């Protein structure tokens, strides 16, 4: 058994231990304490010695920090609902929902006047068809790929290692001037592409500033790793002419 520690008339923060009051369910000694504000409180001796119990609760109200919601309402003024949300924010949200419902009704009336219901139904059918295709893809392809990875772990590791090493070898310390500005000034809806791909079948290029350009996502996906050697040779000849390493024609 733990030894009894007598802390009678000892002060811990704002509490003074007066007399013991038995034990709690964890067999810890309870003490009747008097606060500096005049109130009394029963606290365990361990909480007094550790500093967890500092007062009867009066300091909590003094040190209470004002809490605000996302829209800046003070929670103590507006109050909280059953879920703990700001009451004023809930009212604003209800008004917005009513506005959206009114907009939907007006939209339907406009569609009836201008015969837009058929177009809307056709759009919804296309959207549902796309959703079904994605669901079939997730249901068939992803489990198949996981099963393939489990059955051929060595081949998966080799392919990943090859891709990492090939791309790492193509990143060189020279030719990196203006790389940050290139990525920073990229237009919206565009992606970065290499004139000569880093992992081409016929020829491979380096990740340098003069090998980069902007392409749309559709053009980039169509291009893939294919290269037109005649166009690339003409483009590379122009670069050499601009650098003064080749005579101009």
KOLKE-115437 format. One record per residue (C-alpha): x, y, z; chain. Coordinates in nm, 4 decimals. Example, Ala and Ser with C-alpha at 12.3 -4.5 7.8 and 13.67 -1.06 7.14 Angstrom:
% KOLKE-115437
<lovex c1="1.2300" c2="-0.4500" c3="0.7800" ch="A"/>
<lovex c1="1.3670" c2="-0.1060" c3="0.7140" ch="A"/>
END
This chain:
% KOLKE-115437
<lovex c1="0.0000" c2="0.0000" c3="0.0000" ch="A"/>
<lovex c1="0.1068" c2="0.3590" c3="-0.0684" ch="A"/>
<lovex c1="0.2252" c2="0.5636" c3="0.2265" ch="A"/>
<lovex c1="-0.0047" c2="0.8329" c3="0.3652" ch="A"/>
<lovex c1="0.1375" c2="1.1789" c3="0.2908" ch="A"/>
<lovex c1="0.0194" c2="1.4427" c3="0.5345" ch="A"/>
<lovex c1="-0.0245" c2="1.7783" c3="0.3543" ch="A"/>
<lovex c1="-0.2420" c2="1.9517" c3="0.6151" ch="A"/>
<lovex c1="-0.2202" c2="2.3355" c3="0.6049" ch="A"/>
<lovex c1="0.0043" c2="2.3185" c3="0.2962" ch="A"/>
<lovex c1="-0.0735" c2="2.5537" c3="0.0050" ch="A"/>
<lovex c1="-0.0710" c2="2.4458" c3="-0.3586" ch="A"/>
<lovex c1="-0.1321" c2="2.7367" c3="-0.5989" ch="A"/>
<lovex c1="-0.4616" c2="2.8891" c3="-0.4655" ch="A"/>
<lovex c1="-0.5708" c2="2.5851" c3="-0.2579" ch="A"/>
<lovex c1="-0.4894" c2="2.5098" c3="0.1081" ch="A"/>
<lovex c1="-0.5354" c2="2.1493" c3="0.2285" ch="A"/>
<lovex c1="-0.7540" c2="2.1449" c3="0.5431" ch="A"/>
<lovex c1="-0.8277" c2="1.7778" c3="0.6269" ch="A"/>
<lovex c1="-0.8510" c2="1.4334" c3="0.4583" ch="A"/>
<lovex c1="-1.1930" c2="1.3174" c3="0.3346" ch="A"/>
<lovex c1="-1.1387" c2="0.9464" c3="0.2655" ch="A"/>
<lovex c1="-1.0431" c2="0.7777" c3="-0.0610" ch="A"/>
<lovex c1="-1.1836" c2="0.7674" c3="-0.4137" ch="A"/>
<lovex c1="-1.2484" c2="0.4574" c3="-0.6308" ch="A"/>
<lovex c1="-0.8784" c2="0.4513" c3="-0.7338" ch="A"/>
<lovex c1="-0.7814" c2="0.4419" c3="-0.3627" ch="A"/>
<lovex c1="-0.6364" c2="0.7927" c3="-0.3760" ch="A"/>
<lovex c1="-0.6574" c2="1.0168" c3="-0.0696" ch="A"/>
<lovex c1="-0.9081" c2="1.3009" c3="-0.1030" ch="A"/>
<lovex c1="-0.8538" c2="1.6347" c3="0.0726" ch="A"/>
<lovex c1="-1.0914" c2="1.9163" c3="0.1604" ch="A"/>
<lovex c1="-0.9257" c2="2.2333" c3="0.0300" ch="A"/>
<lovex c1="-1.0058" c2="2.6014" c3="0.0717" ch="A"/>
<lovex c1="-0.9516" c2="2.8440" c3="-0.2161" ch="A"/>
<lovex c1="-0.8260" c2="3.2031" c3="-0.1866" ch="A"/>
<lovex c1="-1.1699" c2="3.3237" c3="-0.3036" ch="A"/>
<lovex c1="-1.3336" c2="3.1520" c3="-0.0004" ch="A"/>
<lovex c1="-1.4925" c2="2.8472" c3="-0.1702" ch="A"/>
<lovex c1="-1.4088" c2="2.4889" c3="-0.0740" ch="A"/>
<lovex c1="-1.3346" c2="2.1932" c3="-0.2989" ch="A"/>
<lovex c1="-1.2515" c2="1.8249" c3="-0.2553" ch="A"/>
<lovex c1="-0.9402" c2="1.7269" c3="-0.4560" ch="A"/>
<lovex c1="-0.7116" c2="1.4234" c3="-0.4596" ch="A"/>
<lovex c1="-0.3688" c2="1.4707" c3="-0.3102" ch="A"/>
<lovex c1="-0.1955" c2="1.3602" c3="-0.6301" ch="A"/>
<lovex c1="-0.3673" c2="1.6375" c3="-0.8320" ch="A"/>
<lovex c1="-0.2592" c2="1.8935" c3="-0.5726" ch="A"/>
<lovex c1="0.1044" c2="1.7826" c3="-0.5793" ch="A"/>
<lovex c1="0.1162" c2="1.7535" c3="-0.9622" ch="A"/>
<lovex c1="-0.0307" c2="2.1009" c3="-1.0046" ch="A"/>
<lovex c1="-0.3371" c2="1.9894" c3="-1.2011" ch="A"/>
<lovex c1="-0.5769" c2="2.1377" c3="-0.9452" ch="A"/>
<lovex c1="-0.4990" c2="2.5083" c3="-0.9038" ch="A"/>
<lovex c1="-0.8239" c2="2.6582" c3="-0.7753" ch="A"/>
<lovex c1="-1.1890" c2="2.5885" c3="-0.7100" ch="A"/>
<lovex c1="-1.2704" c2="2.6959" c3="-1.0678" ch="A"/>
<lovex c1="-1.2545" c2="3.0729" c3="-1.0252" ch="A"/>
<lovex c1="-0.9271" c2="3.0993" c3="-1.2223" ch="A"/>
<lovex c1="-1.0866" c2="2.9159" c3="-1.5135" ch="A"/>
<lovex c1="-1.3353" c2="3.1996" c3="-1.5673" ch="A"/>
<lovex c1="-1.0615" c2="3.4619" c3="-1.5430" ch="A"/>
<lovex c1="-0.8313" c2="3.2911" c3="-1.7932" ch="A"/>
<lovex c1="-1.1167" c2="3.1977" c3="-2.0287" ch="A"/>
<lovex c1="-1.0266" c2="3.2804" c3="-2.3895" ch="A"/>
<lovex c1="-1.2919" c2="3.4195" c3="-2.6198" ch="A"/>
<lovex c1="-1.3919" c2="3.1661" c3="-2.8829" ch="A"/>
<lovex c1="-1.5034" c2="3.2686" c3="-3.2307" ch="A"/>
<lovex c1="-1.6628" c2="3.0703" c3="-3.5137" ch="A"/>
<lovex c1="-1.5531" c2="3.0713" c3="-3.8797" ch="A"/>
<lovex c1="-1.7620" c2="3.3821" c3="-3.9621" ch="A"/>
<lovex c1="-1.6249" c2="3.5739" c3="-3.6601" ch="A"/>
<lovex c1="-1.9214" c2="3.5452" c3="-3.4202" ch="A"/>
<lovex c1="-1.8345" c2="3.5270" c3="-3.0505" ch="A"/>
<lovex c1="-1.9574" c2="3.1888" c3="-2.9266" ch="A"/>
<lovex c1="-2.0366" c2="3.3161" c3="-2.5754" ch="A"/>
<lovex c1="-2.2764" c2="3.5773" c3="-2.7219" ch="A"/>
<lovex c1="-2.4448" c2="3.3812" c3="-3.0028" ch="A"/>
<lovex c1="-2.4521" c2="3.0446" c3="-2.8226" ch="A"/>
<lovex c1="-2.4242" c2="2.6876" c3="-2.9483" ch="A"/>
<lovex c1="-2.6809" c2="2.4377" c3="-3.0698" ch="A"/>
<lovex c1="-2.7009" c2="2.0676" c3="-2.9753" ch="A"/>
<lovex c1="-2.4163" c2="1.9791" c3="-3.2156" ch="A"/>
<lovex c1="-2.1920" c2="2.2562" c3="-3.0858" ch="A"/>
<lovex c1="-2.2294" c2="2.4807" c3="-3.3935" ch="A"/>
<lovex c1="-2.2737" c2="2.8568" c3="-3.3848" ch="A"/>
<lovex c1="-2.6452" c2="2.9467" c3="-3.3765" ch="A"/>
<lovex c1="-2.6024" c2="3.2537" c3="-3.5975" ch="A"/>
<lovex c1="-2.4107" c2="3.0543" c3="-3.8598" ch="A"/>
<lovex c1="-2.6885" c2="2.7934" c3="-3.8641" ch="A"/>
<lovex c1="-2.9461" c2="3.0675" c3="-3.9310" ch="A"/>
<lovex c1="-2.7375" c2="3.2092" c3="-4.2166" ch="A"/>
<lovex c1="-2.7055" c2="2.8618" c3="-4.3642" ch="A"/>
<lovex c1="-3.0835" c2="2.8109" c3="-4.3486" ch="A"/>
<lovex c1="-3.1391" c2="3.1388" c3="-4.5358" ch="A"/>
<lovex c1="-2.8921" c2="3.0285" c3="-4.8064" ch="A"/>
<lovex c1="-3.0718" c2="2.6948" c3="-4.8449" ch="A"/>
<lovex c1="-3.4051" c2="2.8734" c3="-4.8896" ch="A"/>
<lovex c1="-3.2475" c2="3.0950" c3="-5.1585" ch="A"/>
<lovex c1="-3.1145" c2="2.7925" c3="-5.3468" ch="A"/>
<lovex c1="-3.4575" c2="2.6283" c3="-5.3368" ch="A"/>
<lovex c1="-3.6151" c2="2.9434" c3="-5.4840" ch="A"/>
<lovex c1="-3.3498" c2="2.9448" c3="-5.7558" ch="A"/>
<lovex c1="-3.4269" c2="2.5811" c3="-5.8439" ch="A"/>
<lovex c1="-3.7997" c2="2.6588" c3="-5.8801" ch="A"/>
<lovex c1="-3.7278" c2="2.9597" c3="-6.1027" ch="A"/>
<lovex c1="-3.4861" c2="2.7494" c3="-6.3076" ch="A"/>
<lovex c1="-3.7469" c2="2.4801" c3="-6.3720" ch="A"/>
<lovex c1="-4.0043" c2="2.7399" c3="-6.4832" ch="A"/>
<lovex c1="-3.7504" c2="2.8892" c3="-6.7257" ch="A"/>
<lovex c1="-3.6710" c2="2.5437" c3="-6.8670" ch="A"/>
<lovex c1="-4.0409" c2="2.4753" c3="-6.9310" ch="A"/>
<lovex c1="-4.0751" c2="2.8054" c3="-7.1162" ch="A"/>
<lovex c1="-3.7671" c2="2.7508" c3="-7.3351" ch="A"/>
<lovex c1="-3.8060" c2="2.3727" c3="-7.3808" ch="A"/>
<lovex c1="-3.4781" c2="2.2927" c3="-7.2046" ch="A"/>
<lovex c1="-3.6061" c2="1.9866" c3="-7.0180" ch="A"/>
<lovex c1="-3.5025" c2="1.7408" c3="-7.2929" ch="A"/>
<lovex c1="-3.1496" c2="1.8810" c3="-7.3052" ch="A"/>
<lovex c1="-3.1246" c2="1.8530" c3="-6.9296" ch="A"/>
<lovex c1="-3.2428" c2="1.4916" c3="-6.9363" ch="A"/>
<lovex c1="-2.9890" c2="1.4077" c3="-7.2108" ch="A"/>
<lovex c1="-2.7108" c2="1.5674" c3="-7.0067" ch="A"/>
<lovex c1="-2.8140" c2="1.3656" c3="-6.7002" ch="A"/>
<lovex c1="-2.8135" c2="1.0427" c3="-6.9051" ch="A"/>
<lovex c1="-2.4603" c2="1.1131" c3="-7.0293" ch="A"/>
<lovex c1="-2.3471" c2="1.1957" c3="-6.6771" ch="A"/>
<lovex c1="-2.4982" c2="0.8697" c3="-6.5412" ch="A"/>
<lovex c1="-2.3311" c2="0.6707" c3="-6.8194" ch="A"/>
<lovex c1="-1.9910" c2="0.8185" c3="-6.7314" ch="A"/>
<lovex c1="-2.0501" c2="0.7350" c3="-6.3666" ch="A"/>
<lovex c1="-2.1321" c2="0.3743" c3="-6.4573" ch="A"/>
<lovex c1="-1.8159" c2="0.3465" c3="-6.6660" ch="A"/>
<lovex c1="-1.6007" c2="0.4745" c3="-6.3801" ch="A"/>
<lovex c1="-1.7754" c2="0.2346" c3="-6.1394" ch="A"/>
<lovex c1="-1.7085" c2="-0.0604" c3="-6.3738" ch="A"/>
<lovex c1="-1.3448" c2="0.0511" c3="-6.4060" ch="A"/>
<lovex c1="-1.3048" c2="0.0636" c3="-6.0273" ch="A"/>
<lovex c1="-1.4832" c2="-0.2684" c3="-5.9801" ch="A"/>
<lovex c1="-1.2786" c2="-0.4584" c3="-6.2430" ch="A"/>
<lovex c1="-0.9421" c2="-0.2941" c3="-6.3126" ch="A"/>
<lovex c1="-0.8282" c2="-0.1952" c3="-5.9615" ch="A"/>
<lovex c1="-0.8817" c2="-0.5452" c3="-5.8040" ch="A"/>
<lovex c1="-0.7184" c2="-0.7028" c3="-6.1118" ch="A"/>
<lovex c1="-0.4135" c2="-0.4748" c3="-6.0759" ch="A"/>
<lovex c1="-0.3839" c2="-0.5497" c3="-5.7024" ch="A"/>
<lovex c1="-0.3996" c2="-0.9222" c3="-5.7743" ch="A"/>
<lovex c1="-0.1336" c2="-0.8876" c3="-6.0463" ch="A"/>
<lovex c1="0.0960" c2="-0.6938" c3="-5.8068" ch="A"/>
<lovex c1="0.0571" c2="-0.9683" c3="-5.5440" ch="A"/>
<lovex c1="0.1278" c2="-1.2491" c3="-5.7924" ch="A"/>
<lovex c1="0.4293" c2="-1.0731" c3="-5.9573" ch="A"/>
<lovex c1="0.6058" c2="-0.8727" c3="-5.6826" ch="A"/>
<lovex c1="0.9536" c2="-0.8992" c3="-5.8399" ch="A"/>
<lovex c1="0.8357" c2="-0.7638" c3="-6.1763" ch="A"/>
<lovex c1="0.6586" c2="-0.4714" c3="-6.0065" ch="A"/>
<lovex c1="0.9711" c2="-0.3826" c3="-5.8063" ch="A"/>
<lovex c1="1.1891" c2="-0.3966" c3="-6.1200" ch="A"/>
<lovex c1="0.9561" c2="-0.1721" c3="-6.3204" ch="A"/>
<lovex c1="0.9352" c2="0.0856" c3="-6.0393" ch="A"/>
<lovex c1="1.3117" c2="0.0820" c3="-5.9863" ch="A"/>
<lovex c1="1.3729" c2="0.1231" c3="-6.3596" ch="A"/>
<lovex c1="1.1372" c2="0.4210" c3="-6.3824" ch="A"/>
<lovex c1="1.2993" c2="0.5905" c3="-6.0803" ch="A"/>
<lovex c1="1.6579" c2="0.5385" c3="-6.1999" ch="A"/>
<lovex c1="1.5835" c2="0.6474" c3="-6.5581" ch="A"/>
<lovex c1="1.4195" c2="0.9720" c3="-6.4484" ch="A"/>
<lovex c1="1.6890" c2="1.0421" c3="-6.1877" ch="A"/>
<lovex c1="1.9669" c2="1.0027" c3="-6.4472" ch="A"/>
<lovex c1="1.7942" c2="1.2562" c3="-6.6763" ch="A"/>
<lovex c1="1.7999" c2="1.5353" c3="-6.4119" ch="A"/>
<lovex c1="2.1346" c2="1.7151" c3="-6.4431" ch="A"/>
<lovex c1="2.2815" c2="2.0113" c3="-6.2468" ch="A"/>
<lovex c1="2.3315" c2="2.2312" c3="-6.5558" ch="A"/>
<lovex c1="2.0538" c2="2.3913" c3="-6.7623" ch="A"/>
<lovex c1="1.8369" c2="2.4677" c3="-6.4579" ch="A"/>
<lovex c1="1.8396" c2="2.8516" c3="-6.4900" ch="A"/>
<lovex c1="1.4869" c2="2.9913" c3="-6.5086" ch="A"/>
<lovex c1="1.3254" c2="2.6614" c3="-6.4065" ch="A"/>
<lovex c1="1.1363" c2="2.8194" c3="-6.1148" ch="A"/>
<lovex c1="0.9969" c2="3.0993" c3="-6.3361" ch="A"/>
<lovex c1="0.8884" c2="2.8426" c3="-6.5965" ch="A"/>
<lovex c1="0.6748" c2="2.6538" c3="-6.3437" ch="A"/>
<lovex c1="0.5530" c2="2.9751" c3="-6.1774" ch="A"/>
<lovex c1="0.4344" c2="3.1297" c3="-6.5076" ch="A"/>
<lovex c1="0.2542" c2="2.8145" c3="-6.6258" ch="A"/>
<lovex c1="-0.0922" c2="2.9101" c3="-6.7663" ch="A"/>
<lovex c1="-0.4045" c2="2.7565" c3="-6.6183" ch="A"/>
<lovex c1="-0.5109" c2="2.4288" c3="-6.7781" ch="A"/>
<lovex c1="-0.1612" c2="2.3646" c3="-6.9204" ch="A"/>
<lovex c1="0.1021" c2="2.1072" c3="-6.8254" ch="A"/>
<lovex c1="0.4785" c2="2.0926" c3="-6.8690" ch="A"/>
<lovex c1="0.6102" c2="1.8682" c3="-7.1442" ch="A"/>
<lovex c1="0.9538" c2="1.7694" c3="-7.2748" ch="A"/>
<lovex c1="1.0299" c2="1.8116" c3="-7.6469" ch="A"/>
<lovex c1="1.2467" c2="1.5004" c3="-7.6228" ch="A"/>
<lovex c1="1.0910" c2="1.2676" c3="-7.3611" ch="A"/>
<lovex c1="1.2975" c2="1.1504" c3="-7.0665" ch="A"/>
<lovex c1="1.2118" c2="0.7847" c3="-7.1316" ch="A"/>
<lovex c1="1.1699" c2="0.7661" c3="-7.5092" ch="A"/>
<lovex c1="1.1929" c2="0.4465" c3="-7.7125" ch="A"/>
<lovex c1="1.4213" c2="0.5890" c3="-7.9845" ch="A"/>
<lovex c1="1.5897" c2="0.8825" c3="-7.8093" ch="A"/>
<lovex c1="1.5814" c2="1.0297" c3="-7.4562" ch="A"/>
<lovex c1="1.6393" c2="1.3874" c3="-7.3443" ch="A"/>
<lovex c1="1.7383" c2="1.5724" c3="-7.0282" ch="A"/>
<lovex c1="1.5283" c2="1.7698" c3="-6.7796" ch="A"/>
<lovex c1="1.6684" c2="2.1115" c3="-6.8758" ch="A"/>
<lovex c1="1.5034" c2="2.4484" c3="-6.9414" ch="A"/>
<lovex c1="1.5363" c2="2.4406" c3="-7.3220" ch="A"/>
<lovex c1="1.3748" c2="2.0935" c3="-7.3365" ch="A"/>
<lovex c1="1.0522" c2="2.2169" c3="-7.1692" ch="A"/>
<lovex c1="0.7336" c2="2.3644" c3="-7.3141" ch="A"/>
<lovex c1="0.3671" c2="2.4176" c3="-7.2257" ch="A"/>
<lovex c1="0.1070" c2="2.1728" c3="-7.3592" ch="A"/>
<lovex c1="-0.2595" c2="2.1123" c3="-7.2848" ch="A"/>
<lovex c1="-0.3505" c2="1.7916" c3="-7.1021" ch="A"/>
<lovex c1="-0.5205" c2="1.6397" c3="-7.4075" ch="A"/>
<lovex c1="-0.2207" c2="1.7100" c3="-7.6367" ch="A"/>
<lovex c1="0.0213" c2="1.5805" c3="-7.3745" ch="A"/>
<lovex c1="-0.1713" c2="1.2535" c3="-7.3332" ch="A"/>
<lovex c1="-0.1887" c2="1.2061" c3="-7.7127" ch="A"/>
<lovex c1="0.1837" c2="1.2717" c3="-7.7522" ch="A"/>
<lovex c1="0.2834" c2="1.0251" c3="-7.4781" ch="A"/>
<lovex c1="0.6532" c2="0.9289" c3="-7.5306" ch="A"/>
<lovex c1="0.6400" c2="0.9451" c3="-7.9113" ch="A"/>
<lovex c1="0.8928" c2="1.1663" c3="-8.0941" ch="A"/>
<lovex c1="0.9071" c2="1.2958" c3="-8.4518" ch="A"/>
<lovex c1="1.2825" c2="1.2848" c3="-8.5168" ch="A"/>
<lovex c1="1.2669" c2="1.5295" c3="-8.8120" ch="A"/>
<lovex c1="1.0864" c2="1.7975" c3="-8.6079" ch="A"/>
<lovex c1="1.3161" c2="1.7408" c3="-8.3107" ch="A"/>
<lovex c1="1.6295" c2="1.7721" c3="-8.5295" ch="A"/>
<lovex c1="1.5014" c2="2.1021" c3="-8.6765" ch="A"/>
<lovex c1="1.4207" c2="2.2335" c3="-8.3282" ch="A"/>
<lovex c1="1.7636" c2="2.1293" c3="-8.1958" ch="A"/>
<lovex c1="1.9354" c2="2.2948" c3="-8.4961" ch="A"/>
<lovex c1="1.7600" c2="2.6246" c3="-8.4153" ch="A"/>
<lovex c1="1.8832" c2="2.6023" c3="-8.0554" ch="A"/>
<lovex c1="2.2397" c2="2.5517" c3="-8.1734" ch="A"/>
<lovex c1="2.2104" c2="2.8475" c3="-8.4123" ch="A"/>
<lovex c1="2.0819" c2="3.0731" c3="-8.1324" ch="A"/>
<lovex c1="2.3705" c2="2.9633" c3="-7.9079" ch="A"/>
<lovex c1="2.6225" c2="3.0328" c3="-8.1862" ch="A"/>
<lovex c1="2.7388" c2="2.6698" c3="-8.2079" ch="A"/>
<lovex c1="2.6127" c2="2.6258" c3="-8.5645" ch="A"/>
<lovex c1="2.6251" c2="2.8460" c3="-8.8741" ch="A"/>
<lovex c1="2.2936" c2="2.9928" c3="-8.9823" ch="A"/>
<lovex c1="2.1624" c2="2.8838" c3="-9.3220" ch="A"/>
END
